Amino acid sequence: MMETREAKAMSLVMAPDQRQTRRSARLELVRQVKLGTTASEARRRCSVPMHRTTVYRLLKRVECEGEQVFAEKRHGHPVKLRGEVLTCVLDYCQNHASAASREVQCLVAERFGITVSISQLNRVRASHGLSRKAPQREKKAANGRHHCLWSS
């Protein structure tokens, strides 16, 4: 179940070249409709799959707001775990397999002065196969007798 959620979260992240592909496909779709192609035919020719309703919403927005509809309007923060910070996190997690994400979060805050959420650290760790390994516990005695501090 957790792997499915992680996979969905990772699939929602879009690379810049994918964004550009979608943007150019939308521009082409609008251009075709302006040249007289029907919206459904333009949708079928489009390189990026779009729902029929999405096409009509896009056309309506272009009609009302113009070409500025295609400007990038991303929300949220830029990715914090890049370069030296990412390398530090990955090295630490490889060397300390049982380190909790809270511990890694404190390390990043102390060393780089940035705050990274525990959920973001967990996503990064999972994507690199460095999820936390619970420390091994001592096993109980095989014969069923437990060590006691007092004897009877």
C-alpha positions in Angstrom: 0.0 0.0 0.0 2.8 2.4 0.9 4.7 1.6 -2.2 1.6 2.5 -4.3 1.2 5.8 -2.6 5.0 6.6 -3.1 4.7 5.6 -6.8 1.7 7.9 -7.3 3.5 10.8 -5.5 6.6 10.4 -7.7 4.5 10.1 -10.9 2.9 13.5 -10.2 6.3 15.2 -10.3 6.9 16.4 -13.9 10.3 17.1 -15.5 10.8 20.5 -17.2 11.0 18.8 -20.6 7.6 17.2 -20.0 6.1 20.5 -19.0 7.4 22.0 -22.2 6.0 19.1 -24.3 2.6 19.6 -22.7 2.7 23.4 -23.2 3.6 23.1 -26.9 0.9 20.4 -27.4 -1.7 22.8 -25.9 -0.4 25.7 -28.1 -0.7 23.5 -31.1 -4.2 22.4 -30.1 -5.4 26.0 -29.8 -3.7 26.9 -33.1 -5.5 24.1 -34.9 -8.9 25.1 -33.5 -8.2 28.7 -34.6 -7.5 27.5 -38.1 -10.9 25.8 -38.3 -10.3 22.2 -37.0 -13.0 21.0 -34.6 -12.0 20.7 -31.0 -12.6 16.9 -31.0 -10.4 16.4 -34.1 -7.7 18.6 -32.7 -7.8 16.6 -29.5 -7.4 13.4 -31.5 -4.3 14.8 -33.3 -2.8 16.1 -30.1 0.4 14.4 -28.9 -0.6 14.7 -25.3 -3.8 12.9 -24.2 -6.4 15.3 -22.9 -10.0 14.9 -21.8 -12.6 16.5 -23.9 -13.7 18.8 -21.1 -10.1 19.9 -20.5 -9.9 20.9 -24.2 -13.0 23.0 -24.0 -11.9 24.6 -20.7 -8.5 25.5 -22.3 -10.2 27.1 -25.3 -12.5 29.1 -23.1 -9.6 30.3 -21.0 -7.6 31.3 -24.1 -10.7 33.2 -25.4 -11.1 35.1 -22.1 -7.4 35.6 -21.0 -5.4 35.3 -24.2 -2.0 33.8 -24.7 -1.0 34.5 -21.1 -2.8 31.3 -20.2 0.3 29.3 -21.3 2.6 31.1 -18.9 4.1 28.9 -16.2 2.3 29.3 -12.8 3.8 26.7 -10.6 3.0 26.8 -6.9 5.1 25.7 -4.0 8.7 25.8 -3.2 11.6 24.9 -5.5 13.2 21.6 -4.7 15.4 21.9 -1.7 17.2 18.6 -1.8 19.7 19.2 -4.6 23.4 19.1 -5.0 25.4 19.2 -1.8 22.3 18.9 0.5 21.1 15.7 -1.4 24.6 14.2 -1.3 24.9 14.8 2.4 21.5 13.3 3.1 22.2 10.2 1.0 25.7 9.7 2.5 24.3 10.0 6.0 21.4 7.6 5.4 23.8 5.1 3.8 26.2 5.2 6.8 23.4 5.3 9.4 20.7 3.0 8.1 18.8 3.2 11.4 18.7 7.0 11.5 15.3 8.4 11.9 14.1 11.1 9.5 13.8 13.5 12.4 17.6 13.1 13.0 18.3 13.7 9.3 16.1 16.7 9.4 18.0 18.2 12.3 21.3 17.5 10.5 20.2 19.4 7.4 18.9 22.3 9.5 22.2 22.6 11.4 24.5 22.1 8.5 22.7 24.0 5.7 20.2 26.2 7.6 17.2 25.0 5.7 14.1 23.2 6.9 13.0 20.1 5.0 9.8 18.3 6.0 10.0 14.7 7.3 7.6 13.5 4.6 9.9 15.0 1.9 12.9 13.3 3.5 11.0 10.0 3.5 10.1 10.4 -0.2 13.7 11.0 -1.1 15.0 8.2 1.0 12.4 5.8 -0.5 13.2 6.8 -4.0 16.9 6.0 -3.4 16.2 2.8 -1.5 17.4 4.2 1.8 14.4 3.8 4.0 15.0 3.5 7.7 16.0 0.1 8.9 15.0 -0.6 12.5 17.9 -1.4 14.8 18.2 -5.1 15.5 17.1 -6.2 18.9 18.6 -9.0 21.0 16.8 -12.2 20.6 15.4 -14.0 23.6 17.0 -17.2 24.8 16.3 -20.2 22.5 15.6 -22.6 25.4 12.7 -20.4 26.7 14.4 -19.4 29.9 14.8 -15.7 30.5 17.6 -14.1 32.3 16.5 -13.0 35.8 18.2 -10.6 38.2 17.0 -12.7 41.1 16.9 -16.4 41.6 14.3 -18.4 43.4 
